Amino acid sequence: MSTRRLWTALLAGLALLSTQVSDCAHITELRVPEFVQHDTNSTAILDCDYDLTEKDISILLVKWYFQDESHQVYQWVKNRPPSDAGVLKGRVNLGHVASPDPFKKHRAVSITNPTVELTGVYICKVVTDKGHTMQQKKMIVYSPARTMNLTQEKPSPTSVNVTCLVEGVFPQPKLEMFALQDGRDDSRRLLEEVLQETTETEEGFYDAEAHVTVEDSSLEGSTTFQCVLTIPETEYFLDRSLSYASGPALSASTSRATQRAVVSSAALLPVSLLSLLAVVALR
């Protein structure tokens, strides 16, 4: 029988063994980063450490899958070089050595420059001629917001509309809006009835907008509005703040209105007083 046929027969045998739970192999620790940042030229190492209750085995195979067992992305057979496939094709450092132990040498997957499409569940499966064992963990590849802005406008003299806009973030973000009175942290309260809309871009990122209308009567003194962006299951957050003073118009508009009032105030003087000023001017 040729070497190719022998190898094909071996893989067929491994497929049969992979359906049997193993007492020979036991995964002791599955190390998968909970989250990594998108496109930063970093390396994400997915490591699958295991114990073998006996070394007198003829077959040892480590497989990695993405999302489910129908999407294999990595394979290492003892005494053969590892290979990558699927979404990780061309994105794995196949020379990475996880352990000097020949039974564990290429058990880990070293992903170069992870990007958002690699977010998902990773499954490690260790197969021997006695059966198999497997575990799984999720990794999030997140992208920080490209832009974030917080604005305000007056829909009526007695209320204010606050809008928070975020662009280019992944995965889907969460936006929360708060109000602080006179800059006091102990007065910080979560605003209710915030409306949020999220859309997915053609590139697979997310834009999100949240807005809320607040009545002046619910505010005390000067107010700071705050918008907080978080990405669930990561430690990433970003915030923006702006100040607001209750009144019929925003502070900048009030200032301009006041200036216009000063310029036109002479038109309010009584006619008799204007006549007197004209006589004084002639003298």
C-alpha positions as CSV (number, residue, x, y, z in Angstrom):
1,M,0.0,0.0,0.0
2,S,1.3,3.5,-0.9
3,T,2.1,6.1,1.7
4,R,-0.8,8.2,0.5
5,R,-3.2,5.3,1.0
6,L,-1.8,4.6,4.4
7,W,-2.2,8.2,5.5
8,T,-5.8,8.2,4.2
9,A,-6.5,5.1,6.2
10,L,-5.0,6.6,9.3
11,L,-7.2,9.7,9.0
12,A,-10.3,7.5,8.6
13,G,-9.3,5.6,11.7
14,L,-8.9,8.9,13.6
15,A,-12.4,10.0,12.5
16,L,-13.8,6.9,14.0
17,L,-11.9,7.3,17.2
18,S,-13.0,11.0,17.5
19,T,-16.5,9.7,18.3
20,Q,-15.4,7.9,21.4
21,V,-14.7,9.7,24.7
22,S,-11.2,9.1,25.9
23,D,-9.9,8.0,29.3
24,C,-6.3,8.3,28.0
25,A,-6.4,12.1,27.4
26,H,-7.7,14.9,29.6
27,I,-7.6,18.6,28.9
28,T,-6.3,20.3,32.0
29,E,-6.5,23.9,30.8
30,L,-7.9,25.7,27.7
31,R,-6.4,29.1,27.4
32,V,-8.2,31.4,25.0
33,P,-8.0,35.2,25.3
34,E,-11.4,36.5,26.3
35,F,-10.9,39.6,24.1
36,V,-8.2,41.1,21.9
37,Q,-8.2,44.3,19.9
38,H,-8.8,44.3,16.1
39,D,-5.9,44.8,13.6
40,T,-3.1,45.9,15.9
41,N,-0.4,43.4,14.7
42,S,-0.7,41.5,17.9
43,T,-0.7,37.7,18.4
44,A,-3.5,35.7,20.0
45,I,-2.4,32.3,21.3
46,L,-5.0,29.6,21.9
47,D,-3.5,26.9,24.0
48,C,-4.9,23.5,24.8
49,D,-3.0,21.8,27.6
50,Y,-3.7,18.2,28.4
51,D,-2.5,15.2,30.3
52,L,-2.0,11.7,28.8
53,T,-2.6,9.0,31.4
54,E,-0.4,6.7,29.2
55,K,2.3,7.5,26.6
56,D,2.0,4.0,25.0
57,I,-0.3,5.3,22.2
58,S,0.1,5.0,18.5
59,I,-2.0,8.0,17.5
60,L,-2.1,11.5,18.9
61,L,-4.0,14.3,17.1
62,V,-5.0,17.8,18.2
63,K,-7.7,19.6,16.2
64,W,-9.1,23.1,16.6
65,Y,-12.5,24.2,15.3
66,F,-14.2,27.6,14.9
67,Q,-17.9,27.8,16.0
68,D,-18.6,24.1,15.6
69,E,-17.0,20.8,14.5
70,S,-17.9,21.4,10.9
71,H,-15.4,24.2,10.6
72,Q,-11.9,22.9,11.3
73,V,-9.2,25.6,11.4
74,Y,-6.1,23.7,12.7
75,Q,-4.7,20.2,13.0
76,W,-1.5,18.6,14.4
77,V,-0.7,15.0,14.2
78,K,2.3,13.9,16.4
79,N,5.5,13.6,14.4
80,R,4.0,15.6,11.5
81,P,3.9,19.4,10.8
82,P,0.7,21.3,11.8
83,S,-1.7,22.7,9.2
84,D,-4.2,25.5,9.1
85,A,-7.6,25.7,7.3
86,G,-10.8,27.6,7.0
87,V,-10.9,31.2,8.4
88,L,-7.4,30.7,9.9
89,K,-5.8,29.7,6.6
90,G,-2.6,31.7,6.2
91,R,-3.1,33.4,9.5
92,V,-1.4,30.9,11.8
93,N,2.3,30.8,12.8
94,L,2.8,27.1,12.1
95,G,6.3,27.2,13.6
96,H,5.0,28.1,17.1
97,V,6.1,25.6,19.7
98,A,3.9,25.3,22.8
99,S,6.0,22.8,24.7
100,P,9.3,20.9,24.4
101,D,7.3,17.7,25.2
102,P,7.0,15.9,21.8
103,F,3.5,14.8,22.8
104,K,2.4,18.5,23.2
105,K,4.7,20.4,20.8
106,H,2.2,22.0,18.5
107,R,-1.0,21.8,20.6
108,A,-1.5,25.6,20.5
109,V,-2.7,27.9,17.7
110,S,-0.8,31.2,17.3
111,I,-3.0,33.6,15.3
112,T,-1.2,36.6,13.7
113,N,-3.0,40.0,13.7
114,P,-6.5,38.8,14.7
115,T,-9.4,40.8,13.1
116,V,-13.1,41.1,14.0
117,E,-14.2,38.2,11.7
118,L,-12.4,35.8,14.0
119,T,-14.7,36.5,16.9
120,G,-16.4,33.3,18.0
121,V,-16.1,30.0,19.8
122,Y,-13.0,27.9,19.5
123,I,-13.1,24.2,20.2
124,C,-10.0,22.1,21.1
125,K,-10.2,18.3,20.5
126,V,-7.5,15.9,21.5
127,V,-7.8,12.5,19.9
128,T,-5.8,9.3,20.7
129,D,-6.3,5.7,19.7
130,K,-8.2,5.4,22.9
131,G,-10.8,8.1,22.1
132,H,-11.1,11.9,22.4
133,T,-11.6,14.8,24.8
134,M,-12.7,18.4,24.0
135,Q,-13.4,21.8,25.5
136,Q,-14.4,25.2,24.1
137,K,-14.1,28.9,24.8
138,K,-15.1,32.2,23.2
139,M,-12.8,34.9,22.0
140,I,-14.0,38.4,21.1
141,V,-11.9,40.5,18.6
142,Y,-13.2,44.1,19.3
143,S,-12.7,47.3,17.4
144,P,-12.8,50.6,19.3
145,A,-15.1,53.3,18.1
146,R,-13.8,55.3,15.2
147,T,-15.8,58.4,16.3
148,M,-18.0,59.4,19.3
149,N,-19.9,62.7,19.7
150,L,-22.4,64.0,22.2
151,T,-24.7,66.9,21.2
152,Q,-27.7,68.8,22.5
153,E,-30.6,70.9,21.1
154,K,-33.7,72.6,22.4
155,P,-36.9,71.1,21.0
156,S,-38.9,73.4,23.3
157,P,-38.1,76.2,25.8
158,T,-38.6,73.8,28.7
159,S,-36.7,70.7,27.5
160,V,-33.5,69.5,25.9
161,N,-32.7,66.7,23.5
162,V,-29.3,65.0,24.0
163,T,-27.9,62.8,21.2
164,C,-25.0,60.4,21.4
165,L,-23.5,59.1,18.1
166,V,-20.9,56.4,17.7
167,E,-19.4,55.0,14.5
168,G,-17.2,52.1,13.5
169,V,-17.3,49.8,16.5
170,F,-17.4,46.0,16.9
171,P,-19.1,44.0,18.2
172,Q,-22.5,45.6,18.8
173,P,-22.0,48.3,21.5
174,K,-24.1,49.3,24.5
175,L,-24.8,53.0,25.0
176,E,-26.0,54.5,28.4
177,M,-26.8,58.1,29.2
178,F,-26.5,59.8,32.6
179,A,-27.2,63.2,34.2
180,L,-25.1,64.7,37.0
181,Q,-26.2,67.8,39.0
182,D,-23.7,70.5,39.6
183,G,-20.9,68.1,38.7
184,R,-21.4,65.9,41.8
185,D,-20.6,62.2,41.2
186,D,-23.0,61.2,43.9
187,S,-25.9,62.7,41.9
188,R,-25.2,60.6,38.8
189,R,-28.3,58.9,37.6
190,L,-29.1,56.7,34.6
191,L,-31.5,58.4,32.2
192,E,-34.6,56.3,31.4
193,E,-36.5,56.2,28.1
194,V,-33.4,56.5,26.0
195,L,-34.0,55.5,22.4
196,Q,-31.2,53.6,20.7
197,E,-30.7,52.5,17.1
198,T,-27.9,50.4,15.8
199,T,-27.0,49.6,12.2
200,E,-24.4,47.3,10.7
201,T,-22.1,48.8,8.0
202,E,-21.1,47.0,4.8
203,E,-17.7,46.4,6.4
204,G,-19.3,44.5,9.3
205,F,-18.8,47.2,12.0
206,Y,-21.6,49.0,13.9
207,D,-22.9,52.6,14.1
208,A,-25.1,53.4,17.0
209,E,-27.2,56.4,18.0
210,A,-28.9,57.1,21.3
211,H,-31.1,60.1,22.2
212,V,-33.3,61.2,25.0
213,T,-35.4,64.2,25.7
214,V,-35.2,65.6,29.3
215,E,-37.6,68.2,30.8
216,D,-36.0,71.1,32.6
217,S,-38.3,70.6,35.5
218,S,-36.6,67.3,36.3
219,L,-33.2,69.0,36.6
220,E,-31.7,71.0,39.5
221,G,-29.1,73.6,38.9
222,S,-26.4,73.1,36.2
223,T,-26.4,69.7,34.7
224,T,-23.7,67.5,33.0
225,F,-24.9,64.9,30.5
226,Q,-22.7,61.9,30.0
227,C,-22.8,59.2,27.3
228,V,-20.9,55.9,28.1
229,L,-20.1,53.4,25.4
230,T,-19.2,49.8,26.4
231,I,-18.6,46.6,24.4
232,P,-20.2,43.7,26.3
233,E,-17.8,40.9,27.5
234,T,-14.8,43.2,27.2
235,E,-13.2,45.9,29.4
236,Y,-13.4,48.6,26.7
237,F,-15.4,51.8,27.4
238,L,-15.4,55.4,26.1
239,D,-17.4,58.4,27.3
240,R,-18.3,61.9,26.3
241,S,-19.8,64.7,28.5
242,L,-21.3,68.1,28.0
243,S,-22.8,70.9,30.2
244,Y,-26.3,72.2,30.1
245,A,-28.1,75.1,31.9
246,S,-31.9,75.0,32.0
247,G,-33.6,77.9,30.1
248,P,-35.5,78.8,27.0
249,A,-32.3,78.4,24.8
250,L,-28.9,76.8,25.0
251,S,-26.2,78.9,26.6
252,A,-24.5,79.8,23.3
253,S,-27.8,80.8,21.7
254,T,-28.7,82.8,24.8
255,S,-25.5,84.8,24.5
256,R,-26.1,85.7,20.9
257,A,-29.7,86.7,21.7
258,T,-28.5,88.9,24.5
259,Q,-26.1,90.7,22.2
260,R,-28.8,91.4,19.6
261,A,-31.0,92.8,22.4
262,V,-28.4,95.3,23.4
263,V,-27.9,96.6,19.8
264,S,-31.6,97.2,19.4
265,S,-32.3,98.7,22.8
266,A,-32.3,102.3,21.6
267,A,-35.5,101.6,19.7
268,L,-37.3,101.2,23.1
269,L,-36.5,104.8,24.3
270,P,-39.5,107.2,24.7
271,V,-39.9,109.7,21.8
272,S,-39.6,112.7,24.2
273,L,-36.2,111.5,25.4
274,L,-35.0,111.0,21.9
275,S,-36.0,114.6,21.0
276,L,-34.1,115.9,24.1
277,L,-31.0,113.9,23.1
278,A,-31.2,115.4,19.6
279,V,-31.2,119.0,21.0
280,V,-28.2,118.3,23.2
281,A,-26.3,117.0,20.2
282,L,-26.9,120.2,18.2
283,R,-25.5,122.4,21.1
